[in-house]
Amino acid sequence: MGRPLKIQKLNAGITTDAGFPQFANLDPGTQVIPNGMNSNQFLGVVGGGNVGIATAAFPVVQITANVNGQQGTAHIITQKGQSKYLVSGENSVNAGSFTPGFSYQILQLGNTNWTAIGAGINPQVGQVFTATGAGSGSGTASDAGQCQLVASPTLSSGQMNIGFEIGGGQIFASRLTNKYIWDGSTPPNRYAVNFFAPENAVNVSNVQITGNAGTFTSDSFSTYFIGDTVTVSGTNTGSGSISGYSDPSTYYVIATNGSTSFTLSSSLGGANIVTSAGNTRGLTFNVEGAATTTVKSGADAATWTGTSGPAGTQYISLALVNNATS
């Protein structure tokens, strides 16, 4: 059924948690490369490193989490149980603002005395600790803590979700292992996900705002999916406008015809943004791109090429194969 996702401490010169090694880095006497994969690939990658050191070769799994009362994008550090994970937010908290009793992951050491506030005698970037005081100095950390995975877009404190796409629709996971992901159906549908592929981002051209409810058109694009991210950057000199826009801003596709029209929200599955019709001269629209189809190990052949999570090489897509009801 797939083992829980795990991490290791050292990998490819990265001195913080960075996920399972490539097959080529395993002990030659125990190397078993699954059929359809090569020595530069690997299974069950969680990451666990600080987001700043993540790469397409050693990615992290991005999630949405409510940690220490702060909700936003986060990543998995390690799995604590079937549906419990230690996670770190992608926010930054300055030393002097830490809350005693809250957990944090160190981002920058600066001149902060981390040992004095609970981080031990040899604090390092990527280390998770429970603050015993507010701290001081120039160091920074992100909110961290244990979260329960829920198959819902709505989160309470101490909860997280993992979104992925099936047939153009956004799905939330109820469970994840190094081989499978389950949705929230009863009984849940199980999908094989034991290979992770880095995402690409693609610019789309001739974007026009068609109304006041966040609706857009563009030249034909390969595939828009509900849940895709669209990063807008630049200075708007066009006749249309996006209310609240700042350079850059990331939005989510909440409706689309799949190729030439889409509706955007400022949050995943949220309400549409407010716009005014016109052209978008000066703005660049960077859309989450499709992952390359990957042949799977064993008897399964790759059957799906969608993506999940925002575009950016430090995050991952789930290259799915045949699904089954567990």
C-alpha positions in Angstrom: 0.0 0.0 0.0 3.0 2.3 0.1 5.2 3.2 3.1 4.8 6.6 4.8 6.9 9.4 3.3 10.2 9.7 5.0 13.3 11.9 4.8 17.0 11.6 5.6 19.5 14.0 7.0 22.1 14.4 4.3 21.8 14.3 0.5 24.0 15.5 -2.4 25.9 18.0 -0.3 22.8 19.6 1.2 23.4 19.7 5.0 19.7 19.7 6.0 16.8 17.3 5.4 16.5 16.9 1.6 14.5 13.7 1.0 15.3 10.3 -0.3 18.4 10.0 -2.5 18.4 9.2 -6.2 18.8 5.5 -7.0 22.4 6.3 -8.2 23.3 7.4 -4.6 22.1 4.1 -3.0 24.5 1.4 -1.9 25.5 -0.4 -5.1 24.9 -3.7 -3.4 21.3 -2.8 -2.8 20.3 -0.7 -5.8 17.0 -1.7 -7.3 15.9 0.6 -10.1 12.2 0.1 -10.9 11.3 -0.8 -14.5 10.7 2.4 -16.4 12.9 4.7 -14.1 16.5 5.6 -14.3 19.3 6.1 -11.8 18.8 9.8 -11.5 15.2 9.4 -10.3 13.8 8.5 -6.9 10.6 7.6 -5.1 8.7 9.1 -2.2 10.4 12.5 -1.9 9.1 14.6 0.9 11.9 17.2 1.1 12.1 18.5 4.6 14.7 21.1 3.8 14.2 24.8 4.2 12.4 26.0 1.0 15.3 28.2 0.2 17.5 25.2 -0.5 14.9 23.1 -2.4 15.6 22.4 -6.1 13.9 20.5 -8.9 16.3 17.6 -8.1 15.5 17.6 -4.4 12.0 19.2 -4.1 9.7 19.8 -1.2 5.9 19.0 -1.2 4.0 22.2 -1.0 0.7 22.3 1.0 -1.6 24.8 2.6 -1.5 24.8 6.4 -2.8 26.6 9.4 0.2 26.7 11.7 0.4 28.8 15.0 -2.8 30.5 13.9 -1.2 31.6 10.6 -2.7 30.1 7.4 -0.9 30.0 4.1 1.5 28.1 1.9 3.8 25.6 3.7 5.8 22.5 3.1 6.1 19.1 4.7 9.2 18.5 6.9 8.4 14.9 7.8 5.5 12.5 8.3 4.4 11.8 11.9 1.6 9.4 11.3 -0.8 8.2 8.6 -2.4 11.7 8.3 -0.2 13.8 10.6 2.8 15.8 9.4 5.4 18.2 10.8 5.2 21.2 8.5 6.8 24.6 8.0 5.1 27.7 6.7 6.6 29.9 4.0 6.2 33.0 6.1 9.0 34.8 7.9 8.9 35.8 11.6 11.6 38.2 13.0 13.4 37.4 16.2 11.7 39.5 18.9 8.3 38.4 17.6 8.4 34.7 18.6 5.7 33.4 20.8 6.9 31.2 23.7 5.5 27.7 23.3 5.2 28.0 19.5 7.4 26.0 17.2 9.5 27.6 14.4 12.0 26.5 11.6 15.1 28.7 11.4 15.4 30.6 8.1 18.4 32.9 8.9 20.7 32.7 11.9 21.6 36.4 11.9 23.0 37.6 15.2 20.2 36.0 17.3 21.1 33.9 20.3 19.0 30.9 19.3 20.3 28.8 22.1 18.9 31.2 24.7 15.4 30.7 23.3 15.3 26.9 23.0 17.2 26.0 19.8 20.0 24.0 21.5 23.7 24.5 21.5 24.3 24.2 17.7 21.4 26.0 15.9 21.3 25.6 12.1 19.2 26.8 9.3 16.4 24.4 8.8 16.3 23.4 12.5 12.8 23.2 14.2 12.6 24.3 17.8 10.0 25.4 20.4 10.6 28.9 21.4 11.1 29.6 25.1 11.2 33.4 24.6 10.6 36.1 22.0 14.3 36.4 21.1 16.1 39.4 19.6 18.5 40.3 16.9 18.4 39.8 13.1 17.5 36.2 12.9 14.3 35.0 11.2 12.2 31.8 11.3 9.0 30.4 9.8 6.0 29.1 11.8 6.2 25.3 12.2 4.2 22.6 13.8 2.3 19.3 13.6 -0.8 19.4 11.3 -3.6 17.0 10.5 -4.2 16.3 6.8 -7.9 17.0 5.9 -9.6 16.6 2.5 -11.2 20.0 2.6 -10.4 23.5 1.2 -11.4 25.0 4.6 -8.8 24.7 7.4 -8.9 25.2 11.2 -5.8 25.7 13.4 -3.5 22.6 13.2 -4.9 21.4 9.9 -3.4 21.2 6.4 -4.5 20.1 2.9 -2.8 18.9 -0.3 -4.5 19.7 -3.6 -4.0 17.8 -6.8 -5.8 17.7 -10.1 -7.8 14.9 -11.8 -9.5 15.5 -15.1 -9.1 19.2 -14.8 -10.7 19.4 -11.3 -9.1 20.3 -8.0 -9.0 17.3 -5.5 -7.9 17.3 -1.9 -6.0 14.4 -0.5 -7.0 12.4 2.6 -3.8 10.4 2.8 -0.3 10.3 1.1 2.4 7.7 1.0 5.5 7.2 -1.1 3.4 5.3 -3.7 -0.2 6.5 -3.5 -2.5 9.4 -2.8 -6.1 9.1 -1.7 -8.9 11.6 -2.2 -11.7 12.3 0.2 -14.4 10.1 -1.4 -16.2 7.3 0.6 -14.6 4.9 -0.1 -11.6 6.9 -1.2 -10.2 6.7 -4.7 -6.5 5.7 -4.7 -4.0 7.1 -7.3 -0.5 6.0 -7.8 2.0 8.9 -7.4 5.3 7.3 -6.7 7.2 9.5 -9.2 7.4 13.3 -8.7 8.1 15.6 -11.7 9.2 19.2 -11.4 6.7 21.8 -12.8 7.3 24.4 -15.4 5.8 27.8 -15.8 4.6 29.1 -19.1 3.8 32.7 -20.3 0.5 33.2 -22.0 0.0 36.0 -24.5 -2.7 38.4 -25.5 -4.5 38.3 -22.2 -7.7 40.4 -22.1 -10.0 41.2 -19.2 -13.5 40.6 -20.3 -15.7 41.7 -17.4 -15.7 42.9 -13.7 -15.8 39.4 -12.2 -12.2 38.3 -12.7 -12.8 36.9 -16.2 -10.0 36.7 -18.8 -9.3 35.4 -22.3 -5.9 34.7 -23.9 -4.4 33.2 -27.0 -4.9 29.4 -27.0 -2.9 27.7 -24.3 -2.2 24.0 -24.0 -4.3 23.4 -20.9 -5.8 25.5 -18.1 -6.9 23.5 -15.1 -9.1 24.6 -12.1 -6.7 25.1 -9.3 -3.8 26.2 -11.5 -1.8 29.3 -10.3 -1.4 32.4 -12.5 1.3 34.7 -11.5 0.9 38.3 -12.8 3.8 40.7 -12.8 4.8 44.0 -14.3 3.2 47.5 -14.3 -0.3 47.7 -15.8 -0.5 50.4 -18.5 -3.5 48.8 -20.2 -7.1 49.8 -20.3 -8.2 47.0 -18.0 -7.5 46.7 -14.3 -7.3 44.2 -11.5 -8.5 45.5 -8.1 -5.8 45.2 -5.4 -3.1 44.1 -7.8 0.6 44.5 -6.7 3.7 43.4 -8.6 3.8 40.4 -8.5 0.5 38.7 -7.5 -0.5 35.1 -7.6 -4.0 34.1 -8.4 -5.9 30.7 -8.8 -8.0 29.5 -11.7 -11.6 28.8 -10.4 -13.3 28.4 -13.8 -12.0 27.7 -17.3 -12.9 26.4 -20.8 -9.5 24.7 -20.7 -7.7 26.7 -23.4 -8.7 30.3 -24.0 -10.7 31.6 -21.0 -10.3 31.5 -17.3 -11.6 33.2 -14.1 -9.2 34.1 -11.2 -9.5 34.2 -7.5 -6.9 35.4 -4.9 -7.3 32.1 -3.0 -7.7 28.5 -3.9 -11.4 27.8 -4.5 -12.3 31.3 -3.3 -14.5 34.1 -4.8 -13.5 35.8 -8.0 -11.3 38.8 -8.0 -12.7 42.2 -9.1 -11.7 43.5 -12.5 -12.6 46.0 -15.1 -12.6 45.1 -18.8 -9.8 46.0 -21.1 -6.3 44.9 -22.3 -3.5 44.1 -19.9 -0.6 46.0 -21.6 2.5 45.9 -19.4 1.5 42.8 -17.5 2.9 39.3 -17.8 0.8 36.2 -17.1 2.8 33.2 -16.0 0.7 30.0 -15.9 1.4 26.7 -14.2 2.7 24.4 -16.9 2.1 20.7 -17.5 4.5 18.1 -16.3 6.1 15.6 -18.6 4.5 12.2 -18.8 6.7 9.6 -17.0 6.6 5.9 -17.6 5.9 4.1 -14.3 7.5 1.1 -12.7 5.9 -2.3 -12.8 2.8 -2.9 -15.0 1.4 0.6 -14.7 1.8 2.9 -17.7 1.6 6.7 -17.2 -1.8 7.9 -18.2 -2.0 11.5 -16.9 0.1 14.6 -17.3 -1.5 17.2 -15.1 0.1 19.3 -12.3 -0.6 20.4 -8.8 0.7 23.2 -6.7 2.0 26.6 -7.9 4.6 26.9 -10.7 8.2 27.0 -9.7 11.0 24.5 -9.9 11.4 24.0 -6.2 7.9 22.5 -5.9 6.5 19.3 -7.4 3.8 17.9 -9.6 2.3 14.5 -9.1 2.6 12.3 -12.2 -0.4 10.1 -11.7 -1.1 6.6 -13.2 -4.0 4.2 -13.1 -6.4 4.8 -10.2 -8.2 2.2 -8.1 -10.8 2.2 -5.2 -9.2 1.1 -2.0 
